[in-house]
């Protein structure tokens, strides 16, 4: 499955960058001393559907099938890296 790396800076409402390669994303984050989270996202499938298909999430009740729930869904099972001032240490 194709994936991309999405960077969300602290305080931002929307992603500030999307990369094909993790190394390119980390280089850009370090170069600019950024603080936020770099997360791997699957392409062509929602995180909600990806999490269900990969047994990371199980729908427990009807409310978890609602559009409101799905549009806000994120998964801790996604690979992600926290950065502070460009460092992930």
PDB file as gemmi writes it, atoms N, CA and C in Angstrom:
CRYST1    1.000    1.000    1.000  90.00  90.00  90.00 P 1                      
ATOM      1  N   UNK A   1       0.842  -1.180   0.000  1.00  0.00           N  
ATOM      2  CA  UNK A   1       0.000   0.000   0.000  1.00  0.00           C  
ATOM      3  C   UNK A   1       0.889   1.246   0.000  1.00  0.00           C  
ATOM      4  N   UNK A   2       0.562   2.191  -0.822  1.00  0.00           N  
ATOM      5  CA  UNK A   2       1.288   3.455  -0.856  1.00  0.00           C  
ATOM      6  C   UNK A   2       0.956   4.249   0.399  1.00  0.00           C  
ATOM      7  N   UNK A   3       1.947   5.000   0.869  1.00  0.00           N  
ATOM      8  CA  UNK A   3       1.718   5.862   2.015  1.00  0.00           C  
ATOM      9  C   UNK A   3       2.481   7.169   1.842  1.00  0.00           C  
ATOM     10  N   UNK A   4       2.120   8.133   2.661  1.00  0.00           N  
ATOM     11  CA  UNK A   4       2.791   9.432   2.686  1.00  0.00           C  
ATOM     12  C   UNK A   4       3.033   9.808   4.143  1.00  0.00           C  
ATOM     13  N   UNK A   5       3.935  10.762   4.338  1.00  0.00           N  
ATOM     14  CA  UNK A   5       4.249  11.283   5.667  1.00  0.00           C  
ATOM     15  C   UNK A   5       3.708  12.702   5.763  1.00  0.00           C  
ATOM     16  N   UNK A   6       2.867  12.942   6.762  1.00  0.00           N  
ATOM     17  CA  UNK A   6       2.185  14.224   6.928  1.00  0.00           C  
ATOM     18  C   UNK A   6       2.692  14.893   8.202  1.00  0.00           C  
ATOM     19  N   UNK A   7       3.110  16.170   8.065  1.00  0.00           N  
ATOM     20  CA  UNK A   7       3.575  16.907   9.232  1.00  0.00           C  
ATOM     21  C   UNK A   7       2.510  17.895   9.675  1.00  0.00           C  
ATOM     22  N   UNK A   8       2.156  17.806  10.974  1.00  0.00           N  
ATOM     23  CA  UNK A   8       1.232  18.753  11.604  1.00  0.00           C  
ATOM     24  C   UNK A   8       1.996  19.488  12.692  1.00  0.00           C  
ATOM     25  N   UNK A   9       2.189  20.780  12.498  1.00  0.00           N  
ATOM     26  CA  UNK A   9       2.888  21.589  13.476  1.00  0.00           C  
ATOM     27  C   UNK A   9       1.994  21.927  14.654  1.00  0.00           C  
ATOM     28  N   UNK A  10       2.610  22.123  15.796  1.00  0.00           N  
ATOM     29  CA  UNK A  10       1.873  22.491  17.009  1.00  0.00           C  
ATOM     30  C   UNK A  10       1.062  23.761  16.749  1.00  0.00           C  
ATOM     31  N   UNK A  11      -0.214  23.712  17.085  1.00  0.00           N  
ATOM     32  CA  UNK A  11      -1.084  24.876  16.932  1.00  0.00           C  
ATOM     33  C   UNK A  11      -1.690  25.027  15.543  1.00  0.00           C  
ATOM     34  N   UNK A  12      -1.237  24.240  14.587  1.00  0.00           N  
ATOM     35  CA  UNK A  12      -1.781  24.343  13.236  1.00  0.00           C  
ATOM     36  C   UNK A  12      -3.095  23.601  13.111  1.00  0.00           C  
ATOM     37  N   UNK A  13      -3.984  24.119  12.286  1.00  0.00           N  
ATOM     38  CA  UNK A  13      -5.261  23.451  12.059  1.00  0.00           C  
ATOM     39  C   UNK A  13      -5.175  22.461  10.899  1.00  0.00           C  
ATOM     40  N   UNK A  14      -4.191  22.655  10.036  1.00  0.00           N  
ATOM     41  CA  UNK A  14      -4.044  21.820   8.852  1.00  0.00           C  
ATOM     42  C   UNK A  14      -2.589  21.393   8.720  1.00  0.00           C  
ATOM     43  N   UNK A  15      -2.341  20.292   8.002  1.00  0.00           N  
ATOM     44  CA  UNK A  15      -0.953  19.870   7.776  1.00  0.00           C  
ATOM     45  C   UNK A  15      -0.173  20.962   7.057  1.00  0.00           C  
ATOM     46  N   UNK A  16       1.108  21.065   7.382  1.00  0.00           N  
ATOM     47  CA  UNK A  16       1.947  22.058   6.711  1.00  0.00           C  
ATOM     48  C   UNK A  16       2.813  21.441   5.630  1.00  0.00           C  
ATOM     49  N   UNK A  17       2.897  20.114   5.578  1.00  0.00           N  
ATOM     50  CA  UNK A  17       3.689  19.467   4.532  1.00  0.00           C  
ATOM     51  C   UNK A  17       3.319  17.992   4.426  1.00  0.00           C  
ATOM     52  N   UNK A  18       3.469  17.465   3.212  1.00  0.00           N  
ATOM     53  CA  UNK A  18       3.253  16.047   2.940  1.00  0.00           C  
ATOM     54  C   UNK A  18       4.416  15.573   2.084  1.00  0.00           C  
ATOM     55  N   UNK A  19       5.005  14.443   2.483  1.00  0.00           N  
ATOM     56  CA  UNK A  19       6.185  13.912   1.806  1.00  0.00           C  
ATOM     57  C   UNK A  19       5.977  12.455   1.417  1.00  0.00           C  
ATOM     58  N   UNK A  20       6.618  12.050   0.311  1.00  0.00           N  
ATOM     59  CA  UNK A  20       6.631  10.642  -0.089  1.00  0.00           C  
ATOM     60  C   UNK A  20       7.587   9.836   0.769  1.00  0.00           C  
ATOM     61  N   UNK A  21       8.670  10.469   1.204  1.00  0.00           N  
ATOM     62  CA  UNK A  21       9.722   9.768   1.931  1.00  0.00           C  
ATOM     63  C   UNK A  21       9.899  10.339   3.335  1.00  0.00           C  
ATOM     64  N   UNK A  22       9.996   9.461   4.313  1.00  0.00           N  
ATOM     65  CA  UNK A  22      10.191   9.869   5.698  1.00  0.00           C  
ATOM     66  C   UNK A  22      11.480  10.682   5.854  1.00  0.00           C  
ATOM     67  N   UNK A  23      12.537  10.257   5.207  1.00  0.00           N  
ATOM     68  CA  UNK A  23      13.836  10.948   5.336  1.00  0.00           C  
ATOM     69  C   UNK A  23      13.744  12.392   4.856  1.00  0.00           C  
ATOM     70  N   UNK A  24      13.021  12.632   3.768  1.00  0.00           N  
ATOM     71  CA  UNK A  24      12.857  14.002   3.266  1.00  0.00           C  
ATOM     72  C   UNK A  24      12.077  14.856   4.265  1.00  0.00           C  
ATOM     73  N   UNK A  25      11.059  14.266   4.870  1.00  0.00           N  
ATOM     74  CA  UNK A  25      10.261  14.989   5.870  1.00  0.00           C  
ATOM     75  C   UNK A  25      11.121  15.352   7.076  1.00  0.00           C  
ATOM     76  N   UNK A  26      11.881  14.401   7.574  1.00  0.00           N  
ATOM     77  CA  UNK A  26      12.720  14.652   8.747  1.00  0.00           C  
ATOM     78  C   UNK A  26      13.790  15.698   8.452  1.00  0.00           C  
ATOM     79  N   UNK A  27      14.338  15.664   7.273  1.00  0.00           N  
ATOM     80  CA  UNK A  27      15.347  16.668   6.880  1.00  0.00           C  
ATOM     81  C   UNK A  27      14.738  18.069   6.905  1.00  0.00           C  
ATOM     82  N   UNK A  28      13.530  18.221   6.364  1.00  0.00           N  
ATOM     83  CA  UNK A  28      12.839  19.509   6.320  1.00  0.00           C  
ATOM     84  C   UNK A  28      12.491  19.981   7.733  1.00  0.00           C  
ATOM     85  N   UNK A  29      12.009  19.068   8.575  1.00  0.00           N  
ATOM     86  CA  UNK A  29      11.646  19.409   9.955  1.00  0.00           C  
ATOM     87  C   UNK A  29      12.878  19.893  10.719  1.00  0.00           C  
ATOM     88  N   UNK A  30      13.973  19.163  10.594  1.00  0.00           N  
ATOM     89  CA  UNK A  30      15.208  19.528  11.301  1.00  0.00           C  
ATOM     90  C   UNK A  30      15.767  20.856  10.786  1.00  0.00           C  
ATOM     91  N   UNK A  31      15.764  21.030   9.465  1.00  0.00           N  
ATOM     92  CA  UNK A  31      16.276  22.267   8.848  1.00  0.00           C  
ATOM     93  C   UNK A  31      15.549  23.494   9.384  1.00  0.00           C  
ATOM     94  N   UNK A  32      14.258  23.359   9.628  1.00  0.00           N  
ATOM     95  CA  UNK A  32      13.435  24.491  10.060  1.00  0.00           C  
ATOM     96  C   UNK A  32      13.134  24.507  11.554  1.00  0.00           C  
ATOM     97  N   UNK A  33      13.746  23.601  12.313  1.00  0.00           N  
ATOM     98  CA  UNK A  33      13.572  23.519  13.779  1.00  0.00           C  
ATOM     99  C   UNK A  33      12.096  23.491  14.187  1.00  0.00           C  
ATOM    100  N   UNK A  34      11.338  22.611  13.554  1.00  0.00           N  
ATOM    101  CA  UNK A  34       9.894  22.575  13.759  1.00  0.00           C  
ATOM    102  C   UNK A  34       9.477  21.698  14.937  1.00  0.00           C  
ATOM    103  N   UNK A  35       8.317  22.011  15.491  1.00  0.00           N  
ATOM    104  CA  UNK A  35       7.727  21.243  16.572  1.00  0.00           C  
ATOM    105  C   UNK A  35       6.358  20.755  16.123  1.00  0.00           C  
ATOM    106  N   UNK A  36       6.147  19.452  16.251  1.00  0.00           N  
ATOM    107  CA  UNK A  36       4.878  18.862  15.850  1.00  0.00           C  
ATOM    108  C   UNK A  36       5.006  17.366  15.701  1.00  0.00           C  
ATOM    109  N   UNK A  37       4.108  16.777  14.917  1.00  0.00           N  
ATOM    110  CA  UNK A  37       4.080  15.331  14.738  1.00  0.00           C  
ATOM    111  C   UNK A  37       4.111  14.977  13.258  1.00  0.00           C  
ATOM    112  N   UNK A  38       4.983  14.031  12.929  1.00  0.00           N  
ATOM    113  CA  UNK A  38       5.078  13.475  11.581  1.00  0.00           C  
ATOM    114  C   UNK A  38       4.394  12.113  11.618  1.00  0.00           C  
ATOM    115  N   UNK A  39       3.372  11.930  10.769  1.00  0.00           N  
ATOM    116  CA  UNK A  39       2.559  10.715  10.811  1.00  0.00           C  
ATOM    117  C   UNK A  39       2.474  10.080   9.438  1.00  0.00           C  
ATOM    118  N   UNK A  40       2.592   8.753   9.421  1.00  0.00           N  
ATOM    119  CA  UNK A  40       2.453   7.994   8.178  1.00  0.00           C  
ATOM    120  C   UNK A  40       0.968   7.747   7.915  1.00  0.00           C  
ATOM    121  N   UNK A  41       0.500   8.118   6.709  1.00  0.00           N  
ATOM    122  CA  UNK A  41      -0.890   7.932   6.305  1.00  0.00           C  
ATOM    123  C   UNK A  41      -0.975   7.031   5.084  1.00  0.00           C  
ATOM    124  N   UNK A  42      -1.936   6.133   5.064  1.00  0.00           N  
ATOM    125  CA  UNK A  42      -2.156   5.328   3.859  1.00  0.00           C  
ATOM    126  C   UNK A  42      -2.798   6.203   2.776  1.00  0.00           C  
ATOM    127  N   UNK A  43      -2.479   5.916   1.533  1.00  0.00           N  
ATOM    128  CA  UNK A  43      -3.071   6.655   0.410  1.00  0.00           C  
ATOM    129  C   UNK A  43      -4.173   5.803  -0.214  1.00  0.00           C  
ATOM    130  N   UNK A  44      -5.294   6.432  -0.479  1.00  0.00           N  
ATOM    131  CA  UNK A  44      -6.395   5.756  -1.156  1.00  0.00           C  
ATOM    132  C   UNK A  44      -7.361   5.045  -0.234  1.00  0.00           C  
ATOM    133  N   UNK A  45      -7.159   5.212   1.076  1.00  0.00           N  
ATOM    134  CA  UNK A  45      -8.067   4.621   2.050  1.00  0.00           C  
ATOM    135  C   UNK A  45      -8.102   5.534   3.269  1.00  0.00           C  
ATOM    136  N   UNK A  46      -9.260   5.638   3.887  1.00  0.00           N  
ATOM    137  CA  UNK A  46      -9.346   6.468   5.089  1.00  0.00           C  
ATOM    138  C   UNK A  46      -8.621   5.787   6.248  1.00  0.00           C  
ATOM    139  N   UNK A  47      -8.196   6.573   7.218  1.00  0.00           N  
ATOM    140  CA  UNK A  47      -7.570   6.007   8.414  1.00  0.00           C  
ATOM    141  C   UNK A  47      -8.580   5.122   9.142  1.00  0.00           C  
ATOM    142  N   UNK A  48      -9.818   5.518   9.164  1.00  0.00           N  
ATOM    143  CA  UNK A  48     -10.883   4.729   9.792  1.00  0.00           C  
ATOM    144  C   UNK A  48     -10.946   3.331   9.171  1.00  0.00           C  
ATOM    145  N   UNK A  49     -11.037   3.269   7.841  1.00  0.00           N  
ATOM    146  CA  UNK A  49     -11.124   1.973   7.159  1.00  0.00           C  
ATOM    147  C   UNK A  49      -9.818   1.184   7.303  1.00  0.00           C  
ATOM    148  N   UNK A  50      -8.683   1.872   7.224  1.00  0.00           N  
ATOM    149  CA  UNK A  50      -7.375   1.224   7.392  1.00  0.00           C  
ATOM    150  C   UNK A  50      -7.272   0.578   8.770  1.00  0.00           C  
ATOM    151  N   UNK A  51      -7.692   1.297   9.802  1.00  0.00           N  
ATOM    152  CA  UNK A  51      -7.606   0.776  11.166  1.00  0.00           C  
ATOM    153  C   UNK A  51      -8.497  -0.452  11.347  1.00  0.00           C  
ATOM    154  N   UNK A  52      -9.678  -0.430  10.766  1.00  0.00           N  
ATOM    155  CA  UNK A  52     -10.578  -1.590  10.853  1.00  0.00           C  
ATOM    156  C   UNK A  52      -9.980  -2.771  10.088  1.00  0.00           C  
ATOM    157  N   UNK A  53      -9.520  -2.527   8.857  1.00  0.00           N  
ATOM    158  CA  UNK A  53      -8.965  -3.599   8.018  1.00  0.00           C  
ATOM    159  C   UNK A  53      -7.729  -4.243   8.646  1.00  0.00           C  
ATOM    160  N   UNK A  54      -6.981  -3.475   9.432  1.00  0.00           N  
ATOM    161  CA  UNK A  54      -5.748  -3.983  10.038  1.00  0.00           C  
ATOM    162  C   UNK A  54      -5.920  -4.356  11.517  1.00  0.00           C  
ATOM    163  N   UNK A  55      -7.173  -4.479  11.953  1.00  0.00           N  
ATOM    164  CA  UNK A  55      -7.506  -4.899  13.314  1.00  0.00           C  
ATOM    165  C   UNK A  55      -6.925  -3.987  14.402  1.00  0.00           C  
ATOM    166  N   UNK A  56      -6.858  -2.688  14.089  1.00  0.00           N  
ATOM    167  CA  UNK A  56      -6.419  -1.708  15.080  1.00  0.00           C  
ATOM    168  C   UNK A  56      -7.618  -1.033  15.755  1.00  0.00           C  
ATOM    169  N   UNK A  57      -8.794  -1.216  15.159  1.00  0.00           N  
ATOM    170  CA  UNK A  57     -10.001  -0.620  15.700  1.00  0.00           C  
ATOM    171  C   UNK A  57     -11.184  -1.533  15.406  1.00  0.00           C  
ATOM    172  N   UNK A  58     -12.050  -1.691  16.386  1.00  0.00           N  
ATOM    173  CA  UNK A  58     -13.254  -2.491  16.237  1.00  0.00           C  
ATOM    174  C   UNK A  58     -14.460  -1.615  16.578  1.00  0.00           C  
ATOM    175  N   UNK A  59     -15.406  -1.543  15.670  1.00  0.00           N  
ATOM    176  CA  UNK A  59     -16.610  -0.738  15.888  1.00  0.00           C  
ATOM    177  C   UNK A  59     -17.404  -1.372  17.023  1.00  0.00           C  
ATOM    178  N   UNK A  60     -17.610  -0.603  18.095  1.00  0.00           N  
ATOM    179  CA  UNK A  60     -18.269  -1.133  19.278  1.00  0.00           C  
ATOM    180  C   UNK A  60     -19.742  -0.795  19.376  1.00  0.00           C  
ATOM    181  N   UNK A  61     -20.160   0.297  18.737  1.00  0.00           N  
ATOM    182  CA  UNK A  61     -21.572   0.688  18.792  1.00  0.00           C  
ATOM    183  C   UNK A  61     -21.895   1.564  17.584  1.00  0.00           C  
ATOM    184  N   UNK A  62     -23.167   1.777  17.351  1.00  0.00           N  
ATOM    185  CA  UNK A  62     -23.628   2.500  16.159  1.00  0.00           C  
ATOM    186  C   UNK A  62     -23.026   3.897  16.044  1.00  0.00           C  
ATOM    187  N   UNK A  63     -22.777   4.557  17.169  1.00  0.00           N  
ATOM    188  CA  UNK A  63     -22.199   5.895  17.133  1.00  0.00           C  
ATOM    189  C   UNK A  63     -20.830   5.936  16.487  1.00  0.00           C  
ATOM    190  N   UNK A  64     -20.143   4.804  16.503  1.00  0.00           N  
ATOM    191  CA  UNK A  64     -18.817   4.729  15.896  1.00  0.00           C  
ATOM    192  C   UNK A  64     -18.881   4.486  14.394  1.00  0.00           C  
ATOM    193  N   UNK A  65     -20.085   4.492  13.843  1.00  0.00           N  
ATOM    194  CA  UNK A  65     -20.283   4.402  12.393  1.00  0.00           C  
ATOM    195  C   UNK A  65     -20.815   5.728  11.840  1.00  0.00           C  
ATOM    196  N   UNK A  66     -20.998   6.697  12.716  1.00  0.00           N  
ATOM    197  CA  UNK A  66     -21.579   7.976  12.292  1.00  0.00           C  
ATOM    198  C   UNK A  66     -20.567   8.807  11.513  1.00  0.00           C  
ATOM    199  N   UNK A  67     -21.083   9.680  10.666  1.00  0.00           N  
ATOM    200  CA  UNK A  67     -20.202  10.560   9.892  1.00  0.00           C  
ATOM    201  C   UNK A  67     -19.385  11.462  10.810  1.00  0.00           C  
ATOM    202  N   UNK A  68     -19.985  11.928  11.898  1.00  0.00           N  
ATOM    203  CA  UNK A  68     -19.263  12.788  12.839  1.00  0.00           C  
ATOM    204  C   UNK A  68     -18.062  12.053  13.438  1.00  0.00           C  
ATOM    205  N   UNK A  69     -18.253  10.804  13.809  1.00  0.00           N  
ATOM    206  CA  UNK A  69     -17.163  10.011  14.386  1.00  0.00           C  
ATOM    207  C   UNK A  69     -16.081   9.750  13.337  1.00  0.00           C  
ATOM    208  N   UNK A  70     -16.483   9.300  12.143  1.00  0.00           N  
ATOM    209  CA  UNK A  70     -15.527   8.937  11.093  1.00  0.00           C  
ATOM    210  C   UNK A  70     -14.701  10.144  10.643  1.00  0.00           C  
ATOM    211  N   UNK A  71     -15.313  11.322  10.522  1.00  0.00           N  
ATOM    212  CA  UNK A  71     -14.577  12.493  10.027  1.00  0.00           C  
ATOM    213  C   UNK A  71     -13.557  13.023  11.022  1.00  0.00           C  
ATOM    214  N   UNK A  72     -13.646  12.611  12.278  1.00  0.00           N  
ATOM    215  CA  UNK A  72     -12.689  13.038  13.303  1.00  0.00           C  
ATOM    216  C   UNK A  72     -11.721  11.922  13.697  1.00  0.00           C  
ATOM    217  N   UNK A  73     -11.863  10.768  13.093  1.00  0.00           N  
ATOM    218  CA  UNK A  73     -11.117   9.584  13.514  1.00  0.00           C  
ATOM    219  C   UNK A  73      -9.621   9.692  13.220  1.00  0.00           C  
ATOM    220  N   UNK A  74      -8.829   9.283  14.186  1.00  0.00           N  
ATOM    221  CA  UNK A  74      -7.393   9.101  13.997  1.00  0.00           C  
ATOM    222  C   UNK A  74      -7.001   7.852  14.769  1.00  0.00           C  
ATOM    223  N   UNK A  75      -5.835   7.320  14.476  1.00  0.00           N  
ATOM    224  CA  UNK A  75      -5.434   6.070  15.099  1.00  0.00           C  
ATOM    225  C   UNK A  75      -4.027   6.153  15.664  1.00  0.00           C  
ATOM    226  N   UNK A  76      -3.882   5.800  16.916  1.00  0.00           N  
ATOM    227  CA  UNK A  76      -2.560   5.748  17.545  1.00  0.00           C  
ATOM    228  C   UNK A  76      -1.708   4.633  16.935  1.00  0.00           C  
ATOM    229  N   UNK A  77      -2.343   3.730  16.184  1.00  0.00           N  
ATOM    230  CA  UNK A  77      -1.603   2.642  15.540  1.00  0.00           C  
ATOM    231  C   UNK A  77      -0.798   3.116  14.328  1.00  0.00           C  
ATOM    232  N   UNK A  78      -1.109   4.303  13.837  1.00  0.00           N  
ATOM    233  CA  UNK A  78      -0.321   4.844  12.729  1.00  0.00           C  
ATOM    234  C   UNK A  78       1.082   5.165  13.226  1.00  0.00           C  
ATOM    235  N   UNK A  79       2.056   4.862  12.397  1.00  0.00           N  
ATOM    236  CA  UNK A  79       3.429   5.215  12.757  1.00  0.00           C  
ATOM    237  C   UNK A  79       3.526   6.735  12.831  1.00  0.00           C  
ATOM    238  N   UNK A  80       4.112   7.247  13.910  1.00  0.00           N  
ATOM    239  CA  UNK A  80       4.245   8.693  14.072  1.00  0.00           C  
ATOM    240  C   UNK A  80       5.472   9.013  14.919  1.00  0.00           C  
ATOM    241  N   UNK A  81       5.994  10.214  14.701  1.00  0.00           N  
ATOM    242  CA  UNK A  81       7.198  10.674  15.399  1.00  0.00           C  
ATOM    243  C   UNK A  81       6.945  12.090  15.893  1.00  0.00           C  
ATOM    244  N   UNK A  82       7.227  12.331  17.153  1.00  0.00           N  
ATOM    245  CA  UNK A  82       7.085  13.671  17.746  1.00  0.00           C  
ATOM    246  C   UNK A  82       8.403  14.420  17.606  1.00  0.00           C  
ATOM    247  N   UNK A  83       8.306  15.699  17.227  1.00  0.00           N  
ATOM    248  CA  UNK A  83       9.477  16.554  17.089  1.00  0.00           C  
ATOM    249  C   UNK A  83       9.328  17.779  17.963  1.00  0.00           C  
ATOM    250  N   UNK A  84      10.432  18.212  18.535  1.00  0.00           N  
ATOM    251  CA  UNK A  84      10.469  19.459  19.275  1.00  0.00           C  
ATOM    252  C   UNK A  84      11.710  20.223  18.824  1.00  0.00           C  
ATOM    253  N   UNK A  85      11.469  21.410  18.282  1.00  0.00           N  
ATOM    254  CA  UNK A  85      12.559  22.247  17.743  1.00  0.00           C  
ATOM    255  C   UNK A  85      13.445  21.453  16.786  1.00  0.00           C  
ATOM    256  N   UNK A  86      12.830  20.643  15.945  1.00  0.00           N  
ATOM    257  CA  UNK A  86      13.535  19.895  14.917  1.00  0.00           C  
ATOM    258  C   UNK A  86      14.149  18.583  15.351  1.00  0.00           C  
ATOM    259  N   UNK A  87      14.025  18.245  16.624  1.00  0.00           N  
ATOM    260  CA  UNK A  87      14.632  17.027  17.139  1.00  0.00           C  
ATOM    261  C   UNK A  87      13.573  16.025  17.572  1.00  0.00           C  
ATOM    262  N   UNK A  88      13.809  14.751  17.252  1.00  0.00           N  
ATOM    263  CA  UNK A  88      12.888  13.696  17.669  1.00  0.00           C  
ATOM    264  C   UNK A  88      13.409  12.936  18.884  1.00  0.00           C  
ATOM    265  N   UNK A  89      14.499  13.388  19.455  1.00  0.00           N  
ATOM    266  CA  UNK A  89      15.110  12.708  20.615  1.00  0.00           C  
ATOM    267  C   UNK A  89      14.337  12.944  21.876  1.00  0.00           C  
TER     268      UNK A  89                                                      
END                                                                             
